[in-house]
């Protein structure tokens, strides 16, 4: 085909396609999906596939997205990370005699929420000790909006020390001792240890100093100042505060919340787009090409060869595909790669397309121009690829678009059953994790609904495209 003819054909196709409103909407959705898939490293982080199977230190676990606050009357504190730029240095290393030095910094937190951060983590303090048996000392003090000062922690500081205040036993004891003065003494005497073990440390820290603070604390809003004092005891000991990081572990996180491994579900949804498009398009293209080639060849050869090829097709089509995939996935559980799943789907999904392609080829091969080509001595390959295949390609394009949703749903189904590639970031794998952790029962809707909607969106996109292509390329439908 000459370039002029090809250009004219594309122009005619676009003229017809743009009249299909559903097709244009599907095309817009497809561009959005492609943009998301290609921009995944920039929309999130480039190393998400590598660290997806790990626990994400510093993130809160199973918390809803930040925008959840717009739909609830009780506001939840968002996740915040404070770097050294957010600290106010009160002492850069004052010499206090005897080889001792004093370092100090503080940071503020505006608590405007009904539920405060679930934890306060201080880490990455640069510590260099001349004698590991003589650690530095760190004292963390809280100044509340009501003027009350609480010494939360007084302990050793070593290289690599991480302080999680909500999980630290010393902090729990200090907070319990302070809060007990506001509770009923009889209640403390009867259930003191139970109250200590069940209290939410951060809710008490950020709660009003009144009766009930240990059992049902009411949030005290305002400015909180955390003062951190560090003492070194030997000449040569050094403290570098430029790397210090403070994490206010929120009760909401990001665009889509987190799961039980504290993973950012937004990152999983974005990277899952890549897998879904890759699997869906690859399987659809290969199955359609194989099916059409098989069906056209069978129709053209005719006779006993056609009969034999059709019996093979019918035998292969009678194999229950999903149970076989489940059995194979179970047999190689944990060792099934994504491309193995693609290969298995391609191996089983071409049979229906081959039947349709054969019925179309049987009609085309009776056309006058095909008989003329045979009379002129054209070979089998030339007739199939030059005269028959171009007539079937309109059906092929529509079939490719319509077969993508089935491939995406199959991969998601296998992953949901725990039989997919455990190293891949897929929507089905996210749903599998949600199901194993009883996300629906526990009310973790942000863990279940978004990946389900994402799968639906991909299927909806290609169904719109497939139907529109069929209407444009199928002459009989085009007249309707």
C-alpha positions in Angstrom: 0.0 0.0 0.0 1.3 3.4 -1.0 1.8 6.1 1.7 -0.9 8.3 0.1 -3.4 5.5 0.3 -2.4 4.7 3.9 -2.7 8.3 4.9 -6.2 8.5 3.3 -7.3 5.4 5.1 -6.2 6.7 8.5 -7.9 10.0 7.8 -11.2 8.2 6.9 -10.9 6.0 10.0 -10.4 9.0 12.3 -13.4 10.8 10.7 -15.6 7.8 11.5 -14.1 7.1 15.0 -14.5 10.6 16.3 -18.2 10.3 15.8 -18.2 7.6 18.4 -18.5 9.4 21.8 -17.9 6.3 23.8 -14.8 5.6 21.8 -13.4 9.1 22.4 -14.0 8.7 26.1 -12.3 5.3 26.0 -9.4 6.9 24.2 -9.0 9.6 26.8 -9.0 7.0 29.5 -6.4 5.0 27.7 -4.1 8.0 27.4 -4.6 8.5 31.1 -3.7 4.9 31.9 -0.6 5.1 29.6 0.5 8.3 31.2 0.1 6.8 34.7 2.0 3.6 33.7 4.9 5.5 32.0 5.1 8.2 34.8 5.0 5.7 37.7 8.6 6.3 38.7 8.0 10.1 38.8 4.5 10.0 40.3 5.8 7.8 43.2 9.3 6.4 43.6 11.5 4.5 41.1 12.3 1.7 43.5 8.7 0.7 44.5 8.8 -2.8 42.8 12.0 -3.6 44.7 10.8 -2.7 48.1 7.1 -3.6 47.7 7.6 -7.0 49.5 9.2 -5.3 52.5 7.8 -3.5 55.6 7.9 0.2 55.1 9.6 1.6 58.2 8.3 4.9 59.5 4.8 4.7 57.9 1.7 4.1 59.9 -0.1 0.8 59.3 -3.7 0.4 57.9 -4.7 4.0 58.0 -7.1 5.7 55.6 -6.1 8.5 53.1 -5.8 12.1 54.1 -9.0 13.2 52.2 -11.0 10.9 54.5 -11.0 13.9 57.0 -13.4 15.7 54.6 -16.1 13.1 55.2 -15.8 12.7 59.0 -16.6 14.9 62.0 -13.6 13.6 64.0 -10.4 14.8 62.3 -7.4 12.4 62.1 -3.8 13.7 62.2 -2.0 13.3 58.9 1.4 11.8 58.6 4.3 14.3 58.9 8.1 14.0 58.6 10.2 16.8 60.1 13.8 17.1 58.9 16.7 19.0 60.5 15.4 22.1 58.7 12.3 22.0 60.9 14.3 21.8 64.2 15.3 24.8 66.3 18.8 24.2 67.6 19.0 25.4 71.3 22.6 24.4 71.8 25.1 23.3 69.1 27.4 21.7 71.5 28.1 23.7 74.6 31.1 22.6 76.8 29.8 22.2 80.4 33.1 21.0 81.9 34.8 17.7 82.7 34.8 16.7 79.0 31.0 16.9 78.9 29.1 18.7 76.2 25.4 19.7 75.9 23.5 19.6 72.6 19.9 20.6 72.4 17.1 21.1 69.9 13.3 21.4 69.8 10.4 21.1 67.4 6.8 22.2 67.6 3.6 20.4 66.6 0.3 22.1 66.0 -2.4 19.6 67.1 -5.6 20.6 65.5 -7.0 17.1 65.4 -9.4 15.0 67.4 -7.1 12.0 67.0 -3.4 12.9 67.4 -0.4 11.0 65.7 -0.3 7.3 66.6 3.5 7.5 67.3 6.4 10.0 67.5 9.7 8.6 66.1 13.0 10.3 66.5 15.9 8.8 64.5 19.0 9.4 62.5 20.8 11.4 65.2 24.4 11.5 64.1 26.3 10.0 67.0 30.1 9.2 67.1 31.4 7.8 70.4 35.0 7.4 71.4 34.0 4.6 73.8 31.0 2.4 73.0 30.7 1.5 76.6 30.2 5.1 77.5 27.0 6.2 75.6 25.6 9.6 75.5 22.4 10.6 77.4 19.2 11.9 75.8 16.3 13.5 77.6 13.0 14.2 75.8 10.6 16.7 77.4 7.1 17.8 76.3 5.7 21.2 76.9 1.9 21.1 76.4 -0.4 24.0 75.5 -1.8 24.1 79.0 1.8 24.8 80.4 2.3 21.3 81.8 5.8 19.9 81.3 6.3 16.1 81.1 9.6 14.3 80.9 8.8 11.6 78.5 12.2 9.8 78.3 15.6 9.8 79.9 17.8 7.1 78.5 21.0 6.2 76.7 21.9 7.5 73.2 24.0 5.2 71.0 24.9 5.1 67.4 21.8 4.2 65.3 19.4 4.6 68.2 15.7 5.0 67.2 13.1 6.2 69.7 9.5 5.3 69.2 7.7 7.1 72.0 4.4 5.3 71.7 6.1 1.9 71.9 8.8 2.7 74.5 8.1 1.1 77.9 9.8 3.9 79.7 7.7 6.5 78.0 4.5 4.5 78.8 5.5 4.4 82.5 6.2 8.2 82.6 3.0 9.1 80.9 1.0 6.8 83.1 2.5 8.2 86.3 1.7 11.7 85.1 -1.8 11.0 84.0 -2.7 9.0 87.1 -2.9 12.2 89.2 -6.0 13.2 87.2 -7.8 9.9 87.5 -10.0 8.5 90.3 -7.5 7.0 92.9 -9.9 4.1 93.4 -9.9 3.2 89.7 -6.1 3.4 89.7 -5.9 1.1 92.7 -8.3 -1.5 91.2 -7.1 -1.5 87.5 -3.9 0.3 87.4 -1.9 -2.2 85.5 -4.7 -2.9 83.1 -5.1 0.8 82.4 -1.4 1.1 81.8 -1.3 -1.7 79.3 -4.4 -0.6 77.4 -4.0 3.1 77.2 -3.1 4.9 73.9 0.1 6.7 74.9 -0.1 9.5 72.3 -3.8 10.1 73.0 -3.0 10.6 76.6 0.0 12.9 75.8 -2.2 15.0 73.6 -5.3 14.8 75.9 -6.9 17.2 78.3 -5.6 16.9 81.9 -8.9 15.7 83.4 -10.6 12.6 84.8 -10.9 10.0 82.1 -7.6 10.8 80.5 -6.5 7.2 80.7 -9.7 5.6 79.4 -11.3 8.1 77.1 -8.9 11.1 76.6 -10.3 14.2 75.0 -8.0 15.9 72.6 -6.2 19.1 73.8 -5.6 21.2 70.7 -2.8 23.7 70.5 1.0 24.0 70.2 3.1 21.3 71.6 6.9 21.8 72.0 9.2 18.7 72.2 12.5 19.6 73.8 15.4 17.2 73.2 18.6 17.5 75.4 21.7 15.4 74.6 24.7 15.0 76.9 28.1 13.5 75.9 30.6 12.5 78.6 34.0 12.0 76.8 36.3 14.2 74.8 35.9 13.4 71.1 32.3 12.3 71.3 30.4 14.1 68.5 26.7 14.7 67.8 25.6 15.8 64.3 22.0 17.0 64.3 21.9 17.8 60.5 20.7 14.2 59.8 18.0 14.1 62.5 14.6 13.1 61.4 11.3 13.2 63.4 8.3 11.2 62.2 4.8 12.1 63.4 3.1 8.8 62.5 -0.3 9.9 61.3 -3.7 8.3 61.5 -4.2 9.2 57.8 -1.6 8.9 55.0 -1.3 10.0 51.4 -3.8 9.7 48.6 -4.9 6.1 49.3 -3.8 5.2 52.8 -1.6 2.2 53.8 -1.8 -1.5 54.3 -0.7 -3.9 57.0 3.0 -3.5 55.9 2.7 0.3 56.1 3.0 0.4 52.2 1.7 3.4 50.4 -1.3 2.0 48.5 -1.2 4.9 46.0 2.2 3.7 44.9 0.8 0.2 44.5 -2.1 1.4 42.4 0.1 3.5 40.1 2.7 0.7 39.5 -0.2 -1.8 39.1 -1.3 0.1 36.0 2.0 -0.9 34.3 1.4 -4.6 35.0 -2.3 -4.5 34.0 -1.6 -2.8 30.7 1.4 -5.0 29.9 -0.4 -8.2 30.7 -3.7 -7.2 29.0 -2.2 -5.8 25.8 0.4 -8.6 25.4 -2.1 -11.4 25.9 -4.7 -9.7 23.7 -2.3 -9.1 20.8 -0.7 -12.5 20.9 -3.9 -14.5 21.2 -5.6 -12.5 18.4 -2.6 -12.9 16.0 -2.2 -16.7 16.8 -6.0 -17.2 16.6 -6.4 -15.4 13.3 -3.4 -17.1 11.7 -4.6 -20.5 12.8 -8.2 -19.9 11.6 -7.2 -18.4 8.2 -4.7 -21.2 7.5 -7.3 -23.8 8.4 -10.0 -22.3 6.2 -7.6 -21.8 3.2 -6.2 -25.4 3.4 -9.6 -27.0 3.6 -10.3 -30.7 3.3 -8.9 -33.1 5.8 -6.3 -30.6 7.0 -9.1 -28.2 7.9 -10.9 -31.0 9.7 -7.8 -32.0 11.6 -7.0 -28.5 12.7 -10.6 -27.9 13.8 -10.6 -31.1 15.9 -7.4 -29.8 17.6 -9.0 -26.5 18.2 -12.1 -28.0 19.7 -10.0 -30.3 22.0 -7.9 -27.4 23.2 -11.0 -25.2 23.7 -12.7 -28.0 25.8 -9.9 -27.7 28.4 -11.2 -25.8 31.5 -8.8 -22.8 31.4 -9.2 -21.2 34.8 -9.0 -24.5 36.8 -5.8 -25.5 34.8 -4.3 -22.1 35.5 -5.1 -22.4 39.2 -3.6 -25.9 39.4 -0.4 -24.8 37.7 -0.2 -21.7 39.9 -0.7 -23.8 43.0 2.0 -26.3 41.9 4.5 -23.5 41.4 3.3 -21.2 44.1 5.8 -18.5 44.9 7.8 -19.3 41.7 5.4 -18.2 39.0 6.7 -15.2 37.1 4.4 -12.7 35.4 5.6 -13.8 31.9 4.7 -17.4 32.7 1.2 -16.3 33.5 1.1 -14.4 30.2 2.4 -17.5 28.3 -0.3 -19.7 29.8 -3.1 -17.3 29.0 -1.9 -17.0 25.4 -1.7 -20.8 25.1 -5.4 -21.2 26.1 -7.2 -18.0 24.9 -6.7 -18.2 21.1 -9.2 -20.9 20.2 -12.4 -18.8 20.1 -10.8 -16.2 17.9 -9.5 -19.0 15.6 -13.1 -20.1 15.1 -14.4 -16.7 14.1 -11.4 -16.0 11.8 -12.0 -19.4 10.1 -15.6 -18.6 9.4 -14.6 -15.2 7.9 -11.8 -16.7 5.8 -14.2 -19.3 4.4 -16.3 -16.5 2.9 -13.3 -14.4 1.7 -11.5 -17.2 -0.1 -14.5 -17.7 -2.3 -14.2 -14.1 -3.6 -13.3 -13.5 -7.2 -10.0 -11.7 -6.5 -8.8 -14.7 -4.5 -9.7 -17.1 -7.3 -7.9 -14.9 -9.7 -4.8 -14.8 -7.6 -4.8 -18.7 -7.4 -5.3 -18.8 -11.2 -2.3 -16.6 -11.7 -0.2 -19.0 -9.6 0.1 -17.0 -6.3 1.5 -19.1 -3.5 -0.4 -20.0 -0.3 1.5 -17.5 1.9 0.9 -14.6 -0.5 -2.8 -15.3 -0.7 -3.2 -15.6 3.0 -1.1 -12.5 3.9 -1.9 -10.4 0.9 -5.6 -11.1 0.1 -7.2 -12.7 3.2 -5.5 -11.3 6.3 -6.1 -7.6 5.4 -9.9 -8.3 5.2 -9.8 -9.8 8.7 -7.7 -7.1 10.3 -10.6 -4.8 11.2 -12.0 -7.7 13.3 -8.6 -8.3 14.7 -8.3 -4.7 16.1 -11.7 -4.8 17.7 -11.0 -8.3 19.1 -7.7 -7.1 20.6 -9.4 -4.3 22.5 -12.2 -6.5 23.7 -9.8 -9.2 24.9 -7.7 -6.9 27.2 -10.3 -6.9 30.0 -10.4 -10.7 30.1 -6.7 -11.0 30.4 -6.6 -8.3 33.1 -9.3 -10.0 35.1 -7.6 -13.4 34.8 -4.3 -12.1 36.1 -6.1 -10.3 38.9 -8.1 -13.4 39.8 -4.9 -15.6 40.0 -3.2 -12.9 42.1 -6.2 -12.6 44.3 -6.1 -16.4 44.9 -2.4 -16.0 45.9 -1.3 -17.8 42.7 0.3 -14.9 40.8 3.8 -13.5 40.8 4.5 -12.5 44.4 7.3 -10.2 43.4 5.1 -8.1 41.0 3.1 -5.0 42.1 -0.4 -5.9 40.9 -3.9 -4.9 41.8 -4.8 -8.6 42.3 -1.9 -8.9 44.8 -3.1 -5.9 46.7 -6.6 -7.5 46.9 -5.0 -10.8 48.0 -3.2 -9.1 50.9 -6.4 -7.4 51.8 -8.3 -10.6 51.9 -5.7 -12.5 54.0 -5.7 -9.6 56.5 -9.6 -9.5 56.7 -9.6 -5.9 55.4 -13.3 -6.0 54.6 -14.3 -7.2 58.1 -12.0 -4.7 59.8 -13.4 -1.8 57.7 -10.3 -1.1 55.7 -12.3 0.1 52.7 -9.4 2.0 51.2 -7.5 -1.2 50.8 -10.2 -3.0 48.8 -12.3 -0.4 46.8 -9.5 1.5 44.9 -7.8 -1.6 43.3 -11.2 -3.0 42.5 -12.2 0.2 40.8 -8.9 0.3 39.0 -9.5 -3.1 37.4 -13.0 -2.0 36.4 -11.6 1.2 34.9 -9.2 -0.7 32.6 -11.9 -3.2 31.6 -14.3 -0.3 30.9 -11.7 1.6 28.8 -11.0 -1.3 26.4 -14.7 -2.3 26.2 -15.5 1.2 25.0 -12.6 1.1 22.5 -13.5 -2.4 21.3 -17.2 -1.6 20.7 -16.3 1.7 18.9 -13.7 0.0 16.7 -16.2 -2.7 15.8 -18.8 -0.1 14.8 -16.3 1.8 12.7 -14.6 -1.2 11.0 -17.5 -3.5 10.6 -19.4 -2.5 7.5 -22.7 -3.9 8.7 -22.6 -2.2 12.0 -21.5 1.1 10.4 -24.8 1.3 8.6 -26.8 0.9 11.8 
